[in-house]
Amino acid sequence: MQKFTNPTHAGLIFIMEPVFAAMTSAVWEHEYMSYAGTIGCLLILLGMGLSEWRPKKHKKSHKTSSF
């Protein structure tokens, strides 16, 4: 399905993989991350998310003046 979506959406889906792995290990194995691990994980996800986020480019309107 990756070829049917744009690269930004695919990147955001891929950065969620560690989140699902952490939730799965917590539910099935009762294994939890430490506070330092959680903070590190959040910083990595934040960095990856910011690298994938691009602000929308505004189209400039070409208004002609009547002068």
Long-range contacts (C-beta under 8 A, 24 or more apart in sequence): 8-52, 8-53, 8-54, 11-48, 11-52, 12-49, 12-52, 15-45, 15-48, 15-49, 15-52, 18-44, 18-45, 19-45
